[in-house]
Amino acid sequence: MQLIDQACAKPVTDRLQFIRMLIFHYLVGNADAHGKNYALLYGSDTPDLAPIYDVLCTAVYPRLSKRLAMMIGGRDVLDTVRHQRP
């Protein structure tokens, strides 16, 4: 989020889009969503968040790890992610 705030021309829009991407990867069961699945596109002086890419449902493949590439709320398995009240 800090990089988006510092680098992007539309940080509020790009932060929201980034969060939507994270949620989408979770909902489709993509445990392989890692830092390299997010990028900035440099087409002008200030970059924009790249569209979502490299999305698949790893949950349906028994031989693939169920552990998330990046933790969500301190959890690293899709089925254990829970809403935490502040």
C-alpha positions, 0 to 999 in steps of 0.5 A: 500500500505504501508503494501505491501511495508513493508511486501511483497517480491515483493512489486511492483508486489503485489501493481499492483495486489492489484490495479487490484483487486480493479478495478475488484471489481468495474467493477463487481459491488461488493460494499461489497469489504472491508478490509477483502477481501484482505489478505497476505499469509504466506508460507515463510519468507516473505508474498505474496498478497493472490489471489482475493476471496469473489467476487460477484456482489452486484449491481444486488440484490435490497435489498443490499446496493449500498454504497461501503464498502470502498470509491474510490476517496471520493465516496461511491456509484459505479455509482458516482465514477469519474476520477479526473484529477490531 
